[in-house]
């Protein structure tokens, strides 16, 4: 397939570019305000914006009190609405502006939705504040006071009602609705029912004067409302230029999606500006598809909505994605959030193990310690659990079991770690037992041939687990598993009597990329003692390897060389299992996140040698292998997993948890989609 700009366009992958506009306000001067609007509309069009929203009463200004009742001002507002409507056609976007509009003998505080050169609909404010500094009922009628659901505006009849839902007929998922300021402070905001009726983007035109602490309250409401309604929420408030006779204005603008902040504008700015983000309406739809509660609530509480169709811009041009995008979905870039995530993940693991031990009245456990990341993390969890249960760490029976390819480095790290943690460490050389098994089954290696096939590897992996289970029997203990979420996704585990099985697995819900940071986090806080810290850092610096095949010319067997970089595999896993995104979209997101090592942010404490980048061809190649492993070859292993706690929001692959799939499935539909839509 030829490389076309269509693949590299966010619009191709279900994104809608939205803008919260913050214009300079001119008190009681609709023409001047319209000029500010037109300036921002031109800027938005140049940046590929599909949908933009202005503050409440942006054409007249909000804090003009009784001037709202002046006929000259209201006439001019209507004239400027026509001017702005025409501009939306010229610039091929949808703009939502605030305006006082007459209907019969009443005046309404309205959002005017414009696109394709015309007014698409008018939404009156439902809830009018009339307390503290607000006196809106002095001038405006609430939406419930209207006599009909249409209004005459500049000689045209347009729909006039709260809860209108606007749907782009040519852009699936581009569906939005509008509410005004106080509406989302209500116990049941109008946008809630609009979301239940299908709106995926909720807009709020606000004036909302600023007082200490109010900005946090607005952001909290926007974040929580987008999470509760499984939507995007775009909020913009009045800023510089509004009358400060009795109030002040900060021009806060925020864009949230599914509870997460995508963008935030500058507050207290003195110039026009836009706050932009690409909203993933495709992901919102897939999340609603998975959320049975949302669908049930829509059936119980939802009401029929008036749907206003429109044509959205279709220019799919190459563009960078405008939204935060973590390279590591399981490891946030923000240092404070990463600290919180590590705290929660580690304690979920610890308490899961503690509960299993108390339920079984166990006082000992058996664990294999290889000197690698996963067994290290499981051992740290075990030590912390034993400390909290007031059990001696010597009751942790740790075994290092060198095989034919075990390196001196990992073996010494395993011993150093066991000694530093004060557990009961023992070494069992599995090579004699493996050689006997090779002989018994007639494997060529027993005859001196250097055959290092899958049998050669799995004999060693199986023997290690077999020893652990028998040691558990002998010591009235249970086997603590060490395999992680990423390995389960790839099927990178020896099935049955192998590292696939244990009595309880604390790592089964933790991605490999997060385990690295958990070990760093435990070491930095000395949660299991300071003595282990140097060894923990040495383990972090060791290449990931199963160490089952002897090194060739000094080069160790590389896990990531076989299954692909865990950074990419964890990225693929998150978006495919959590949201069900198409492979082409996953590839697009991965390319946006990983194509430039110097762009964006990295999680705190990421070593420089781990700050790598991948081109699209590399991403596509590894994604193809992931799809085959995940959908076609590995499910039978996940259908028979030991117990273990769910940890990350990306989900669990336990058949009793987030992921259920047939063991005899195939990957054809995903591979076909990848080949058809991702350029080589």
N, C-alpha and C positions, 0 to 999 in steps of 0.2 A: 504494500500500500504506500502511495506517495504521501509525504509529510505535508499536510494541509493545515492552514491556520485554524480550521474549524475545531480540531482536537484541542488546540491551545486556547480556546475561548471558554471562559466560565459559563456563558449562556448555553453552550452545547451540553453542559453537564448539570443543568438544573439550577443554576444560580440566577438570582435576580439582584441587580445592583440598585441599592436604595440609598437615598441621601436625606439626612435631617438638615434642613436649611435654617440658618440663623441670620436673618437679614438685619441690617441697621434699621431701626424703626423711626418713622417720622410722625409725630403726634397729630392725628386728625388730618393727614395729608395723603389721601389714597393715591394720587398720581405719583408722588415721590416714592411712596411705598411700592407701587407697581414697578417703578424703574429699578428699585433694589431687587425685586422678585425676578425681573427679566434678566438682570445681570447674573443672578445665581442660576437661573434656568439655562443660560448660555454656557456657564461653567460646567453645570451638571451634564449637559449634552456632550460637551467636549470630552468628558470623562466616562462616557458610556452609561450614564445613569438611566435606569428604566422607570423609577418611581421616586418622587421627592415630596417631602411634606414640610410645610411652613408652620410657624406658630399660630396660636389662637388669635383671631381678629387681626391677622397680619396686614390686611389691606387698610384698615382704619387706624390701627394701634389699639391696644387693649385699655390702657388707663386713661380714657378720655371722658369717662363719666357721662354727663348729660349731652355731650356732643353726639353721642350715638343716636340721639333723637332728632337730629337736624337733617331736614330733607335734602339740602344741598350736598351734604357729606354722603348720604345714602345713595343719591343719584350718581355721584362720582364713583362710588364703590362699584356699582353695577357696570358703569362704562369701563372701568379698569379690569373687571372680570372678563369682559369680551376681549380686551387687549391681550390678557394673559392666556386665555383659551386659544387664541390664534397662534400665540408663540409655542404652545405645546404641540401644535400641528407642524410648525416649521422645524421644531427641534426633536420631534418624534419621542416624546416622553410623556409620562403622566405626572401632573402637579396637583397637589392638594393645598389649597390656601384657606386662610381664615377670613371670614367676612360677616358683617351684620347685614341681614337680608330681611326685607319686608315680605310678608305673605298675608294678604287681606289687611286687617287692622292690627296686626301684631308684628313684632320685630323678633327675629331669631338670631342666636349666636350660631353660626354655621361653618361647616367645612365644605368647600366647593371643590369637587373632583373634576379635573379637566384633562382631556387628552384628545389627540387627533383633531385639534382645532375647535373643539366644542366642549360644553359642559356635559359631563357624563352623569352627574347626579349631585344632589345637595343633601348633606346630613346635618340636621339640627342637633344642638346639644341637648342631652337628656336631663342631666342633673345640674341645676343652677345653684351655686353656692350663695348663701345669704347670711353668713355668719362672720364674726370677727371683722376682717378688713374687706369682705366681699359683699356687694350689694347688687348682684346681677339681676335679681327679680325686679329691681327698679326699672330696668330697661328691656329685658328680654322675657319672652315666653318660653316655657319648656317644650320639648318635642311633643309631649302628650297633648298640648293645646292646639295643635294644628287640626284643621277641619278636613283636609284631604292629603293624599300622598303625592301630589304633584304641585309644582310651583311655576309661575311665569317669570322668566328671567331674560331680560333683553329680547323680549318678543318670542322666546322659545319656551315650550313646556318641557320641564325635566322632572325626574323623580325626586321626591322630597320626603325623606323618612330616616329615622335612626336605624342602624343595623343593616344598611344596604351592603351587599357583597358584590365586589367588582372582580370579574374574572376575565383574564386574557384568553381568548379563544384559540390563539395560536401559540401559547406558551404554557404547557401543562404545569399546573401547580402554582402559577402566578395568580393568586387569588388574595385580595386584601379587603379590609374594612377599616372604618374610621370612627374614632370617638374623640371627645374634646375635653381636655383638662380634668375637671371635677369628675367626669364620668368614671375614670379608673380609680378614684378614691371611694367610689360607692361599693357597698358590700357585694353587689352583683353588677360588675361593669357591663355595659352593652356589648363590648367586644367578646365577652365570654360566650354569649349566644352566637355571635358572628363566627367565632372559631368553631363552635359545634356545627355551624351551618357550612363550614368548609373553608373559611378564611385562614390563610396560613401566614399572612403578614398583617399585623395590627398597627395602625397609625394613631398617634396621639398629638393633636395640635394643642399646645398648652401656652398659657401666659405664665401662671404660677410664679408669683414674686418670690424672691429669695430671702430667707432668714437662716440663722445659724442651724445647721443640721438638716435642713430640708433637702439638700442635694442628695444626701445619703438615703433619705426616705424615698425620693423619687426613683433612684437607681434600684433600691430594694423592691419597690413595687413593680418596676419594669422587668426586673430579673425574675421575680416570683411569678408574675403574670405570664411571662413567656414560657416558664417551666410548667405551670399548671395547665395552660391551654395548648401546650405543645405547638408553639408558634414562634414567630419573630415579632418583637415589639420595638417600634421606632418612636421615640419621644423627642420633641423639640419645644423649648420654652422661649419666651420673649427675652430679648437682650437689650443691648445698648440702644439708646434713643427713646425707649419708653419713658413716660413721665415719672419722675421721682418725687412728685408732690408729697406723697405719703409712703411710697413703696420703693423697693429696689429690685433689679432684675439681673440675672446672671447668664441667661442664654444657654442653659444646660441642654445638651443634646446627647442622647445615648441610643445605641442599637444593641438589642439583646436577641439571642436565639436559643431556645430550649434551656433557658436559665443562665446561659453564659454570655458575657459581654463581648460583643464583636468590635465595637468602636465607641469612643467618647470624645466629644468635641471640647474645644477650649472654652472655659467659662470666663465671664467678664471681659470678653474680647470687644474691641472697639470697631471692628470691621466685619463686613459680610464674610461668611465662611460656610463651608459644607462639611458635614461629617458623613463619610461614605463607608459602606460595607457591602460585600456580596452575601446575600442571604441564601441559604441552601434550602429552597422550597421542596426539592426532591427528598432530602433527608427528613424534613419535617413530615412529609407525607408517609415515608416509610416508617417513621417512629409512631405515627398515629395508627398505621396499619398493624403494628405489633402490640399496641396498647389497647387491650380489650376494654379497660375502664373508660377510655376516651370514647370509644365507639358506643359503649352501653350508655354513657351519660348523654351522648348526642341523641340516642333513641328516646331516653326518658325525659330529658330536659330541653332538648333542642326544639326549635320552632322553624317553620318554613321561612326562608329569607328571600327577599327580592334580589335576584342576581342580575347585575348589570354587565353585559358582555362588552368587551372592547378589544381592539387590536393593539398589541404591544410591539415595540421595536424588535426587529429580527436580525439585526446586523451582528452576526457572530464573528467578531474580529479577535485576533490574538491579543491577549491581555493577561497581565499578572492578576492573580487572585487577591482581592482586597478583603482580607479577614485574617484573624489569627489562625495559624495552622502549626500545631506542634509536630516536630519531626518524630517525637516519641509520644503517641497518644496515651500510653500508660505512664509517662513520666513528664509532668508539666514543666514548662520553662521557668515559671515563677518560683523563686527560691522559697518564699513563704508557703506557697501551695505544695511544693515538693516536700517540704518538711512535714506538713500536715498529712500528706498522703503516706509518707513513710511511717509516721507515727501510727496511723490507723491500720495500714497494711500489716505492720509487724505485730501490733496488738491483736488484730483479727487472727493471725496465725497462732500466736501464743495462747489466746483464750480458747481457740478451737482445740488445740492439743491438750490444754488443761482439762477441758470438759470431757474429752475422750478418756483421759487418764482417770478422772474421778468416776466416770460412768463405769469403767471396767475395773476399778479399784487396782489399777496398775501402779507399780512403784518403780518399774524399770522399763527401759526401751532399748532397742537395738537399732543401730544406724550404720550404714556404710559411709565412710569418709574418704573421698578420692583426692581431696585437695583442689577440687573444682568449685565453681560458683554455687551450684544447686545444693550439694551436700553441705557446703559451708553455711548457707542460709538456713537450712533445716536444722543443723546443729546449733546455730545461734538461737533459733526459736526454742529448741529443746532446753538449752541452758536457762533461758529466761523463764520458761514454764516451770522447770524444776525449782528455780529460785523462788518463784511466787507460790509454789505449792509446799515450800519448806522441805523439799526432798534433796538429798545430797547429789551433787553432780556426778559422783562416782557411780551412781545407779544408771547413768547413761553409758551403755556399753557400745563403744565406737570401734569399728573395725576398718582398717585399711587393708585392701586385698590386691596387692600388685599382681599384674599379669604380664603378658609377653611384651607389651609396649609401654608399660608404666615408666614415666620419666623420673629421674632423680629429683627434679624440681617439685613435681606434684606430690611425690611420696614424702619428701622432707617437709613440705608445707602441711600435709595432712598430719604428720607427727607433731610438728610445731604447734599446730592449732589444737590438737587434742591435749597436749601437755599444758598449753597456756590456759585452756578452759577448765582444766582439772577434771576431765571425764576419764573413765576407764578405757584406755586405749590398748588395742591388740592388733597384731599383724598376722594375717593368714595369707600365705603364698598360694595362689590358686593354680599355679602352673602344673604341679604334679597331677592334680585332679583333672585338669584340662587335658593333659597329655594322655592320661588313661582313657578319657572319653573319646579323644581323637582315635585312639587305638581301637576302642570298642566299636566305634561306628565306621571304622575303615576310612577315616579322612586322610587325604594325601599328606597332610602335615606330619602325621605319625610316621610316615615312611621317609621323612626328611625333605619332602618337597615344599618349597616356600609358597604355599597356597594360602592366601589371606582373604578368603571369601567371606560371605555373610555367615556361614557356619562357624568359621574360625572366630569371628567376632562374637556371635551369640552364645557360643559355648562358654566364653569367659563371662559375658554379662549374665547368663543364666546361672552359672555356678555361684557368682557373688550373691545373687538373690536367694538361691537355694541355701547357701550357708547362713544367711541372715535369718531366714525363717526357722531353720533348725536350731540356731542359737537362741532365737526367741523362745522356742519350745523349751529348750534346756534351762533357760534362765527365768521362766515365767514372766516374759516380757512381750512386747509387741514391736513389730517392725515399723519404723518411721520412714515413709517414702520421701524421695527427694526430687523427683521429676517435676518440671514446671509446665505452665500453661502453654508456652511456645512450643515445647517439645511435643505436647499432646496434640497441638494443632497440626504439626508436621508428621506425626506418627513416628517421631524420632525416639523410639523406646522399644526395647525387646519385650515382646508380648508374653503375657502369662508369667512363667517363672523367669522373670527378668526385671529390669528397672521399671517396667510398666506397673508392677504389682507391689503392694504393701498392705499393712493393716490400717494405716491412716497416713494421708499425704498432705502435709501443710503447704507444699509449694504448688499444688495442682491448680490453684486459682491465681498464680502470680506469674506475670510475663517475665521472660529472661531479661529484657531491658530494665525492668523495675528492680529485679534482684540485685543487679550491680549497685544501684543507688541505695537499696536497703542495707547492703553490707557496708557501704561507705557511711550511711547514717548511723548504724549501730556502732561502728568503729569510732566515729567522731564523738559520740555521746558516752562511749565506754560503758554501754549497757550491760555487757557481760564481763567487764574488767578491762583494765588498760593493757594487760599483758598480751592480749591477742591482737592488738591493733597493728603492729608491724606485719604479722603474718597475714592478716586480712588484706592489707594493701598489696602484699606480694601475690596473693591469690587473684586479686583484681587485675594485676598486671600480666597474668598468665593467659595465653591463647586458649580459647575453648576447644577441647579435643576429647573424644571418647577414649583415646589412648588404648585402642584395641588392636591396631595394626602397627608393627614396628616402623620406626622412622626410616625414610629412604633418603640417603645422602644427607642425613642430619635434619631433614624436614619432617616435623610431626604431622600426624594425621589431623586434618582440620575439619571440624564440624561445619563451619560456615562455608568452607569450600565445597562441601557436598550439598547442604540444604539451602544455602544462601545466607546472607547477612541477617542476623536476628533483628537488627534495626528495621530492615525492610519487611521481614516476615511478621513482626509484631504490628507494623503499620497496616499490612494487608489484613491481618487477622481482625484488628479492631473494626475496620470499616466494613468488612464482609460479614462478620458474625454479629456485630452490634447493630448495624443498620441495614445490611443486605444490599449494599451499593453494587452497581454493575462493575465488572472488572475494568472497563475503560475509564470509569470515573475514579476508581481507586488508583489507576495508573496516573491519571491527570493530577490527583491530589499528591501522590507520592513524588511526581516530578516537580510540582510546585514547592514541596517541602524539602526535597533532597538534591535539587539540581545545582545548588550553589552553597557551598559550605560556609562562605563568608556572609551570607544573607541571614537575617533573622536572628533568633536567640537560641541558645543551647541550654539544657538543664545545668543548674549549678554544679560545679566540680567535675564537669565533663573534661577528661584529659584531651589535650590537643590532638593526640594521635587517633582519637576516636571521632574527630570532627571531619568527616569524609563527605563526599558527594557522589551521586550516581546519575548517569545520563538516562534518557528514556529507554534506549535499547537495553541497558542493563536491568532497569526496573521491569520492563516487559518480560525479559527472559526469566527473571526470578519469580515474577508473578505467575507466569505459566507453570512453573514447577510447583509453586505453592498451591495453585488451583487443583492440580492433579493430586497432590498429597492430601489436601484438605477434603476435597469432595469425593475422591475416588479410592484412595488406597489406605487411608488412616482411620476411617470411621469405626471399623470393627474394634480397634483398640479403645476408642473413647466410649464405646457401648458397654464396656466392662471395666469401669474405673473404680478404684477404692474411694472411700469417703474422704472429704477434705473441704475446708471452708471456701466459699466464694469470696473473692477479695476485691477485684477491680470492676469498675463499671462496664468495661468492655464485655463482661460476662464470664460465665463458667462453661466449660465443655463437658461437664458431667451429664450423663443421660438423665439424671434426676434434677437437672438445673436448667440453664438457659438454652442448651443446644440439644436437639433431638433430630437424628437423621438416620436414614437406612444405611446399614453396613455394606450393602451391595449396590450403592449408587454409582454414578459416573459423572465426569466433569465436562461432558461435551458442550452443554449449553453455555457454560462460562468460558470455555476455550474459544468457542465460535464467536462469542461477543467480543472477547479480547482481540482476536484476529481481525474481526470486521471493523473495529472502531479505534484501534490504537496503531498509529503509524510505526513502521520499522525504523 
